[in-house]
Amino acid sequence: MTSSENNDVINDLNDITQCSVCLRTFVDPRILPCIHTFCLKCLRQMGVKQDESLSHPLSCPLCRQPFSLPENSFDALNKNFFMTKLIQTTKKLNLKEKNAKRVECGISTACCSSHCQDISCLKCSQQASGGGEEEDEDDNEVSKSSQSGIDCKQHSAKLDVYCHDCQCLICLKCLIDGHKGHRGETVADAANGFSREIESNIARLSTLRFLSCDLTRHSETQKQKMVTELKNTKMEIKKKSEEVKDLIDRHLQSLLEDFSTVEREKLKEADIVKLETERYETMLSGLEGYCKEVLSKGSPTDVCQLKNGLNQRTKELERLFYKTEIFSLKLSFKATKYEEILQKQRNLIGEIDVETKTVDSFETSAMLIGCDDGRSSSADLLKVDLHDEPKVSVLGRRIPSMVRPEVAMATRCNILYVCGVGEGTNEIWRFHLVSGWSLCGSLTQGRIRHCVGCVGDSLYVCGGFSETEGKVLDSVEAFDLLRCQKSLAVGQLSSSVQNACCISYNQLLYIFCGLNQNNVTMERIQVYDTVSNACRLLTRPIPNPFGPTGAWRAVLFGKSVFLFSRWTCFLFDIEAETWKEKEHLRTEVDYFGLVRNNKSIYVIGGGVDEVDADGRWSWNCCDVIKRISFAETQQKVFSSRWKNVAKLPNKTLVHCCSTLDFPCK
């Protein structure tokens, strides 16, 4: 690169790292929800001018997008670590360009920052900009100060302990004095755990970025359809105008002006949606890349500093992503009769009828694994699109481990988690739309026939059967979905249980039905509190829990739980703790898959146990997928409203079932 080109690059970097408010290099850059970055000091001054109390939403100085301060404090805004790194890189390039030597000047930082305008002292310039770290000669190495640690301002000791209760770096003296009784561990050990947490966030960001790419393509397709429909409508208008040439001049001009307005507005809306999805994709890619850079090049201190804001940022991006809407356009031209035009003084050519509706960006699909025909099981991952006419496909992605039919599956942040896998039935696997299957952790105690539920960022595994001990379990284990380490035993159920079903609601896990150690049906609901890790039994039992309890399946809708079986169906109100039987909604089969989308409940597969001519029990499986709408479940009827809508590739029992959201095609 020539000297002139190098100067151009440096000038561009200087422009990027310049605050648009004070027109100086960023000092403690903070990023707003709209992705614009400003100095912390500039934001404070701007906030005081807009609202001294800081109790009302403020506006971005550039785009005027409103935002609220977390905890009513500018200090709680997320730091722009990427911009901080870019500022450091820009300063290094400036130093190289001026042939400055990297030596300490021997005077105070304040003196150096105020008098050394060419920033000849790298250490002082970094301290003056708030970096506080000395960079190594090699750009690919971590700074020496980061490797050696940061000194505690109170005790002048190394910050080599991480306090989990306060979520900050402290020294040993701080742990003894001000953080007594808090849970602390070395920075290196904490960084190892946080690294797994960051990797989990990277995986979630990768999934969102993958979905964002499809969303961008989908928005472009909708725009092309819009352009075609607009073009066809325009041709129809012109054709109609030829039939009324004598009266067309003034009315045609008026109508085309209306059409142009609609065309301009709708295409502008389509462009805005496309730009938003592309911008979101850029945000995801940038955050993901920065996280990977910290993991690959950062020190334990860098990882710890990144952790606090990353979870919140990732959740915020997920929340914004699933709120993205794409609009389709239905445009039609309604011709009018000439006599009516003259009588009612309407436009001689016709009217433009515009109907804009929101189309779904994502579609919910049921995911099945470990399907069993009563003789053998399959490790294939089946996908059932929950459309008006469901389509079944095999994704061709098998878990690279032994899969038993009696594993359990749950979905969190559009990621599938399957536990009870492997020869020891203690492996936990996850499935990403982008990367496929990966082993993410293990259970403390291997088990089958257990039930699972997600509360926050934890996967709770309840009960089940231990093949090694030959007994039904009452233990509850919690698996941290962010750190992805070995699960921890956190509590016990009121009774040991297997083949139960689990529903999570407001930090509580409701365990329905199942068999206890004596092979007796559990008639009362077990409620496990994930905050206190205590379990209690509800007073009111299930009114009539007959039939094989392993066949019960539950799904939550609002504050009501639908509990289905071959023999009957119950509706349980969680708040009132009341039961209502709806026998006409019975499924007619055992061991079926049960999922829901926004409108309907789906029953997938299942079977009936029968005695053959030789007196042996066997399963007569089915391949039917049937559906009932939530509206129909509320009707007072005495005949089944289930509608057969599709078929599986094979007749099978379904033990493990959950849902994932896929981009609409």
N, C-alpha and C positions, 0 to 999 in steps of 0.2 A: 504494500500500500504506500502510495506516495505521501509526501508531507502535506500536500494540499488536501488529499482525500482524508488523511488522518485528522486534519483540522476540522473538516466538515463533520466527521463522526463525533468529535469531541463537542462541537457546537450543538449538534442534535441532542447529545446526551445532556448537555447543560440546559437546553430548553426543556427536556423531559423532566429533569430533576428540579425545575424552578416552580415555586409556589405561585399560582395565578393571582393571589391576593397581595402578598408583600413583594413579589417579583424577585425573591431571593431563593437560594438553595433551601430545600425543605429542612426544617429543624423539628425532629420528633414527628415525622409524617403520620397522619391518621387518615384512614379510609372510611368514606361514608357508604351507606347502602347502595347509592347510585354509582359507586366505583370511583368517584372523584376523590382526589387526595389533597389535603391541605396541612399546613403547619398546625400543631396543637394550639400555639399561641394565637394564630390568626383565627382559628375556629372559636376560641374563647372570646376574642374581641368581637367577632361577628355575632356570637350568641347573645352577648350583653346588649348589643344594639337592637337585636330583634326582640328579645324577651329577657328581661333581667332576672325573672324568677326561674327561667328555664323549664317551666312546667308545661309549656305548649310546644307542639311540633315546630321545628325550625326548618329553614329552606336552604338547600345547597346554593352557595354563591354563584355557581356556574349554570346549572340546569334548572334551579328552583324547585327540584323535587323535594317534597317535605320528608323529614325524618325526625324520629324521637331519640332522645339521649338515653342510653341504658343507665339506669340508676341515677338519672338526672345529673350526670357528670360527664364532661368531655374526656376525662381520664379513662372512662370505661370504653371509649371508642376503640375499635381494633387498630393496632399498629400495622402499617404497611411495610412488612419486612422486606418485600421485594424492592420497594423504593429505597429503603435504607441500604440494601446491598448495592443497588445501582448507584447511589450517591458515593459510596466508598470506591466502587470501580471507576467512576468518573474522576474522582479526586486522584486516584492512582495514575490514570491516563494523563491528567493535567500535569502531574509531577514529572512523569516521563517526558512529556512534551517540553517542559521547561528545563529538563536535565538537572532537576533538583536531586540532592543527595538525601538518602533516608537516614538522618542522624538526629538524635535528640538535641534540641537547641540549648538545653540547660537553664532555661528561664521558665517562669510560671506559665501555665496554660492560658490564663487571662491575658498576660502580656503578649504571648505569642499570637493568640487569636486576634488581638486588636492591632498589632504592629506588623506581623509577618503576613502581608497581603498575598504573597506568592505561595503561602502555605508550604514553606520549605521543610517544616518539621511535620512529618506524617503523624506522629503520635499526638502532638498538640492539636493538629487539625481535626483528628478523629475525636479527641476528647471535647473539643469546642463544638463539634456537630452532634454530640450526644452519643457517639458510637461507643467510646470507652474501650475499644479493642485495637490492638496493634496487628496489622496484617503481615503475613509472611511474604517473602519475596515471590514464592511460587503461588500463582493464582489458584491452583488446585488444592492447596493445603489450607487447613483450618488455622485461624489466628492463634498465635502463641498464648495470648492472654486467655482465650477461650479454653485452650487445653489445660492451662495451669489453674483455671478457676477465677472467680471474682471475689474480691475481699469484702468482708462484712464491714459496713460503715460504723457499726456500734462496737465491735470487738476486734477489728483489724485482723480477722481470721478468715480462712478460706471458706467460701460457701459450698461445702461439700456434703450437705444434707438437704434432702427435699422433705418438706412437711406436707403430708397429704391432707391434713385437716385445713390448713391455711392455704394450700396450693402455692407455695413459694419456696425459694431457696434460702436456707439459713445455715449458720455455722453450728458447731457442737455446743458452744456456750449458749447460743440462742435456744437450742433444743432443751437445755437444762433449765434455763431461766424463764424465758417468755413463752415457751411452747411445751411446758411440762405436761405430760400425759398425752401429748399428740402422737400420732403415728408418723414416724419418720424413717427414712432409709437413705442410703448413700445415693449421691447423684447418679453414679454409674448404674446402680440397680434400678433406680427410678427411670432413667433414660431407656433402659432395656424394655421396661414395660410400656413406656410412652411410645417407643419406636413401633411396637406392635399395634398400639392404638392409632398411630399415624398411618401405618400401613393399611389398617382397616378403613380409615378415612380415605386414603388414596384409592382403595378398591371401590368404595362408594362413589367417589368422584368420577372414577373411570366409568362406572355404570351409568352415572348421570350424563357424562360426556357422550357416551355411546348413544343413549336415548336422545340426547340433544341433537346429534347429527341426523338421526332419523326424523326428528321433529322439524328440523330445517328443511330437509327434503320434502317432507309432507306439506309444509307451508308453501314451498315452491310449486308443488303439484296443484294445490288448491288455487294458487294464483293463476296458473296456466288455464285451469278449468274456468276460472273467473274471466280471463281474457277472451277465451273462446265464446263463452256465453254472452259476454258484452258485444263481441263482434257479430255474432249471429243476430242478436237483438237489434243492433244498429242496421244491419242489412234489411231486417224485416220492416223497420221503420221507414227506410228509404223506399222499399218496394210499395208500401202502403201509400206513401206520399205521391207516387206517380199516378195513383188512381184519382187523386184530388188536386190536379195541377192548378186548376183555376183558383183554388182557395188556399194553396199550400204555403205561399211565401212567408207570410207572417207567422202562421201556426207552426210550420216546420222549423223556423228559426227558434221559436220559443221551446219547442220540444227537444231539439238538439242541444240547446243550452242546458235544459234540465238533465238530459242524458249525460252531457259532458261533466256536469257537476257530480252526478252519481259515479261516473267512471273515474273521475279524478280522486274522489274521496275514498272509494273502495280500493282502488289500486294503491293509494297512499297507505290505507290501513294494512293491506297485504304486505307492502314494503316494510312498514313499521314492525309487523309481526316477525318478518324474516330477519330484520336487523336485530330485534330483541333476542331471537333464538341464537343468532350468530354471536351476539355480544355475550350471551350466557355461556355459550360454548367456549368462547375465549376466556371467560372468567374461570370456568372449570379447568381448562387446560393449563392456565397460568398457575392456579392454586395447586393443582396436582403436580406440575413440574417443580414448583418451589418446595413442596413437601418432599419430593424425591431427592431434590438437591440437598435439603437439610439432612435427610437420612444418610445420603451417600457421602457428604462432605462435612456435615456439621458435627459438632462435639456434643457430648451429653448435655452440656449447658444449653446449647442451641436447641436441642430436642425438647428440653424441659420448658424453655421459654416459648417454643412454638405451641406446645400442647394446649395451654389454657384457652387460647382464642380459636384454635382450629375446630374443636368439636362444635362450638356455637356457630362458627362460620359455615361449616359443612351442613348443619341442620338448617341454617337459614337459606343456603343455596338449594337444599332439597325442598324446603317449603315453597320458595319462589318458583322452582322448576315445575312442581306439580300443580301450580296455579296457572301455568302458561295455557292460554287458550288460542285456538286457531279458528277463524271464522270462514264459513263458506257463504257463497252468494247465490241466491236464487233470483234470477232476473227474468221478467216476462213482459211482453208487450200486449196490451189489451186494446184491440181495435174497437172502434165505435161506429155506429151507423150515422150516415150523414144527416138524416132527418133529426136524430136525437141531438146532434151537435148544434144544429140551427135552433132547435127548440130550447135546449138547456144552456146554450152558449158555452159549450165545452170546447176543448181543443179539437180542431178539425181532423187531426191525424190519430190521436189516441192518448193514452196515458202510460207512464212507466210505473210498474208495480215492483217495488223492491222489498224483498224478504231476506233478512240476514239472520242466520241462526248459528249457534255455537256447535261445532262438531267435536267429538271426543278426540283428544290427542293420544289417549292410551286406551287399551282394551285389557280387561281382566281375563286371565286364563288359569284354569285349574292345572296343577302339576301333580302327577302321580308317580310313585316309585314303589318298588317291591310288590307289584301286583301278583296275585297268587290264585291259581285255578284249583286249589285244593290238593294238588299233587306236586307242583313245582312253582317256584317264584321267578320273577324277571327283575333284572337290575336296570332295565331301560327306564328312561325318564320320559313319560308321556305328557303331552301338552294338549289340553282341551280348551279351545277358544269358546268363551261363553257368549256367543252371538245368539241372534234369533234362531240361526241354524248352526249349531256348534260344529266345529271341525276338529278332528283328532289327528295328531301327528306325533311321531317319535323323534325326539331331538337328537338321538344318536350320541348322547353324552352320558356315559355310565360312570358311576362312582368307582374309582380304581381300588375298590376294597370289597370285602364280602358284605352283601346286603341281605338282611333277614326281612321277611315280610312284616315283622312286628316292631319296626323302627318307628320313630316319631318325627314329625316335620312341622316347622313353623316358619313364618315369613316376617322379616323386619327390614325396613328401609329397602324394600324390593329385592332382598337377598334371601334365598332359601337356606335354612339350616336343618340338617338331618342328624339326629343323635341316636346312638345305639348301634353304630356300624362297626364292622370288623369282627374278627374271630373272638375278641374279648368283649364284644358289644359295648365298647366304651369310647369309640371314636366319634368326633363331631366334625361333619363336613359341611361346607357351604357352597352354594352355587350362584355365580355371577353371570349375568347375561353376556358379559364381555369375556371374562377369563375362564368360565366354566367351573369345574369342581376344584376345590382345594381343601386339604386337611387343616382345620383351624384350631383344634383343641381336643380335649378328652374329658371323659367323666371320671370322677373319683371312684365310682363303683359302677361297673358294667351292668347293663340291664336291658330287658326287652319288655314289651307290653306296658310301657310307661306313657305318660301324657306330658305335654310341654305347653308353655305359654310365655309370651314376651311381655315384660313390664319394663318400660324405659329402654335402656341399652343392655338389659340382662335377659338371658334365656333361662327359665326355671324348668327343671326336670323333676317330675313328681311321681313317686311310687314306682311300680313296675315289678318285674320278676328277675331275680338273680339266679342264673343257671349254675354258677359256681357254688353258691350256698344253698340252692334249692328252696328258696323261700320268697314270699311276697314281701316287697319293701315298703317302708313308710318314710324313707328319707327324701329330703328335698335338696337338690343341688342347684346352684346359681352359676351360670356361665357368662362372663363379661364379654359382650359381643364386640367391644372396642379393643380390649387388650388381647383377647383370644388366647388365653392361657388355660391351664387346667381348671375345671369347674371346682367350686368349693361347696362342701356340705354346710348348709345354712340353717336347717331346721328339720322338723318332722311333721308328718300329717297326724291327724287324730287317730287314724287307723291305716294299717297297711292296705294297699289296694293295687290291683292290676286291671288292665283293659278298661280304664276309666277315660273320661273325656274332660278337657280343661278349657275354661273360658276366663280370660283376663278382663278385669273391669275395675277402674279406679284404684290401682295399686293392690288389688285383691285377685286371688286365683280361686275360681269356683270349680271344685272337683266333683263331677257328676257320676253316679253309678259306679260300676266296676265290682270286682270280687275281692273279698278280703282273704286272709290266710286260711280260713276255714272253708273257702269256696262259697261263701254266703254273700248274697247281693247286698250292696251298700244302699240302704234306703234313704239315708240322710246326706245332705250335701256337706262336703268339707270345704271350709273357706280358709284359705291360707293368706295371711297378711304379710306382704313382702317388705313392709317397713319394720314391723316388730318381730318378723319371723316366727309368729305364733299361729296356731291353727285352732279352729273351733268348728263345732257341728251345728248346723241350723236346726231349729226345733221342729219345723214342719217337714215330715218325710215326703218322698215321692208317693203320690196317691196309690199307684198300682204298678210297681216296678217288676212286672213279670216278664218272662222271655229271657234269652241269653243276654246278660248285661254287657258282654263284650261287644254287642252289636249296637249299643247306643252311640249316637253321634250328636254333637251340639253345635249350634251356630248362634252368634249374637247379632241382634238387630235392635239398635237403640238401647233401651234398658231392659229388653226382653230376650230370654234365651229360648230358642226352639230346640227341644230335645226329641230326636226322632229314633224310632226303632221299627223293627219288622211288624210289631203288634199294635203300636199306638204312637201318639205324639202328644207331648206336653208343652205348654207355654208357661215359662217361669218368669215372673216379674221380679227383677233383682231388688228394686227399691222396696216394694211392698212385701216381698217374700211370699207370694201367693202362686198357686198352681191353677192351670186351666187345661183340661184334657180336650184334644182334638183328634179323636180316633180316626176320623176320615182321612187324615193326612199321614197315616202309617205308610211305611215304605214298601212293605211286602217282602223285603229281603233283609238279610243280615250282612254285616261286614261290608258296608258300602262306603264310597267316598261322599263327603258332604262339603260343599262350598257355596259361596254366595257372591253376587255382585251387587250393584246398586238397586236392582229391580227384582231379582229372583233368587230362589234357592234351587240348587242342582243336586240330584242324587245320581251317583255314578257307579255302575256295576253292582256287585253284591252277589248273594247266593242264598240258597235254602238247603239246610242239611236234611238228608233223606236216608232211609234204610233201603238197601238194594235187596235183590231176591235172595242173596246169601246171608241176609241179616247184618250186613256191615254198613256202618254209617259212611256217607260220602256227601260231597257238596255238589249241588246242581247250580252252577254259576250262570250269571246272565251278563250280557254286554250292553244293556240299555242305559242311555243317559236320559234322565227325565227332569222336568222343570216345573216349578210352580211359582207364581209371582207372589210378592209380599201382600199385595192387595187381596189376592184370592185366599190367602191364609186367614184373613180377618172375616171372611164371609161365613155366615151361619148356614152351612150346607152339610149334608150327610153322605155325600158321594165324593170319591177321590177326584181332585182336580189336577193330579199329576199329568203332564203331557210328555210323551216320548218325543225327543227332538233329535237324537243321534245314537250312534252305536260305537263301541270300542272295537279295536281290531280283533280282540279275543274276549271270550267269556272269562270273567275274573272276579275274585274278591279284592277289595281295595282296603288296605290297612293304613296307608300313609297318604295324606292328601293336603294340599295347601294351594295358595294362589300367588301369581306374579302378574305385574303389569307390563305389557309389551306395547311398543309404538304402533299406532294404527297404520295400516298399509294404504 
